[in-house]
């Protein structure tokens, strides 16, 4: 009995498995949670947050919740499609709209010293990493 073809088949299967590509978590965001400190230079409402898994995010500017997929390419974060609750919260809607626009519009990402900044589409967000 010649075992050579068996070992060749196993080796090829292992080689093919090792060469398979999987999507890497985007830019170190996977598994992180952030408290949004400011949106467009103004203090964010209590409860404003961003959280990332390997391929989805959840966010809030203190009223409604947003959630959906995201990707990072060329230093830009793009989210969407996003699902969102649609409640009216007096005094918070400007930040709600800015957050959704920023996430879906292709925001430039910068992370330094436990701070995350997203900027684009005329908006800027600064967040602090949570444990």
C-alpha positions as CSV (number, residue, x, y, z in Angstrom):
1,X,0.0,0.0,0.0
2,X,1.4,3.3,-1.1
3,X,0.8,6.1,1.5
4,X,2.5,8.8,-0.5
5,X,-0.8,10.0,-2.2
6,X,-2.5,10.1,1.2
7,X,0.2,12.3,2.7
8,X,0.3,14.5,-0.4
9,X,-3.4,15.1,-0.1
10,X,-3.2,15.9,3.6
11,X,-0.3,18.4,2.9
12,X,-2.3,20.1,0.1
13,X,-5.4,20.4,2.3
14,X,-3.3,22.0,5.1
15,X,-1.6,24.3,2.7
16,X,-4.9,25.4,1.2
17,X,-6.3,26.0,4.7
18,X,-3.3,28.0,5.7
19,X,-3.6,30.2,2.6
20,X,-7.3,31.0,3.1
21,X,-8.0,34.6,3.9
22,X,-10.3,35.9,6.6
23,X,-11.2,39.5,7.2
24,X,-9.0,41.0,9.9
25,X,-10.6,43.2,12.6
26,X,-10.5,46.8,11.4
27,X,-7.7,49.0,12.6
28,X,-7.6,47.8,16.2
29,X,-11.2,48.9,16.9
30,X,-12.6,45.4,17.4
31,X,-13.5,44.7,21.0
32,X,-13.3,48.3,22.1
33,X,-15.8,50.6,23.9
34,X,-15.6,54.4,23.9
35,X,-17.4,57.2,25.8
36,X,-18.0,60.1,23.4
37,X,-16.7,63.2,25.1
38,X,-17.5,65.8,22.4
39,X,-19.3,66.1,19.1
40,X,-18.5,69.1,17.0
41,X,-16.7,70.7,19.9
42,X,-19.7,70.6,22.3
43,X,-19.9,68.3,25.3
44,X,-21.7,65.1,24.5
45,X,-24.8,64.0,26.5
46,X,-24.4,61.4,29.2
47,X,-24.7,57.9,27.7
48,X,-23.0,58.9,24.4
49,X,-20.9,55.9,23.3
50,X,-19.3,53.8,20.6
51,X,-18.6,50.1,20.8
52,X,-17.0,47.9,18.2
53,X,-17.0,44.1,17.6
54,X,-15.0,42.5,14.8
55,X,-17.5,43.7,12.1
56,X,-20.3,45.7,13.8
57,X,-20.7,48.8,15.8
58,X,-23.2,50.3,18.2
59,X,-23.4,54.0,19.0
60,X,-25.5,56.5,20.8
61,X,-25.4,60.3,21.3
62,X,-27.4,59.9,24.5
63,X,-30.9,59.3,23.0
64,X,-31.3,56.9,20.1
65,X,-29.2,53.8,19.4
66,X,-27.4,53.1,16.1
67,X,-26.1,49.8,15.0
68,X,-24.7,48.0,11.9
69,X,-21.7,46.9,10.1
70,X,-18.5,48.9,9.6
71,X,-15.3,48.7,7.7
72,X,-11.9,50.5,7.8
73,X,-9.9,51.2,4.7
74,X,-7.3,53.8,4.0
75,X,-7.6,55.2,7.5
76,X,-11.3,55.9,7.2
77,X,-14.2,54.3,9.0
78,X,-17.4,53.8,7.1
79,X,-20.5,52.3,8.8
80,X,-23.7,51.1,7.2
81,X,-26.2,50.3,6.6
82,X,-27.2,51.4,10.1
83,X,-30.4,50.6,11.9
84,X,-31.6,53.2,14.4
85,X,-34.3,53.9,16.9
86,X,-36.2,57.1,16.1
87,X,-37.1,58.9,19.4
88,X,-37.2,62.6,19.8
89,X,-34.9,63.9,22.6
90,X,-35.1,67.6,23.3
91,X,-31.8,69.3,22.9
92,X,-30.0,66.2,21.6
93,X,-31.1,65.8,18.0
94,X,-28.3,67.9,16.5
95,X,-25.7,65.5,18.0
96,X,-27.8,62.5,17.0
97,X,-27.8,63.6,13.3
98,X,-24.1,64.5,13.4
99,X,-23.2,61.1,14.8
100,X,-25.1,59.2,12.1
101,X,-23.8,61.4,9.3
102,X,-20.2,61.1,10.6
103,X,-20.3,57.3,10.8
104,X,-21.9,56.7,7.4
105,X,-19.9,59.4,5.6
106,X,-16.4,57.9,5.8
107,X,-14.7,59.5,8.8
108,X,-10.9,59.8,9.2
109,X,-9.7,57.9,12.2
110,X,-7.0,58.9,14.6
111,X,-6.2,57.1,17.9
112,X,-3.7,58.3,20.4
113,X,-3.3,57.8,24.1
114,X,-6.7,56.3,24.8
115,X,-8.5,58.8,22.7
116,X,-10.3,58.2,19.4
117,X,-11.1,61.1,17.0
118,X,-13.4,60.7,14.0
119,X,-13.6,63.6,11.5
120,X,-15.4,64.1,8.2
121,X,-18.6,65.3,6.5
122,X,-18.3,68.6,8.4
123,X,-18.3,66.8,11.9
124,X,-15.8,65.9,14.5
125,X,-16.1,63.4,17.4
126,X,-13.7,62.8,20.3
127,X,-14.1,59.7,22.5
128,X,-12.2,58.2,25.5
129,X,-11.6,54.5,25.6
130,X,-13.4,52.6,28.3
131,X,-12.0,49.6,30.2
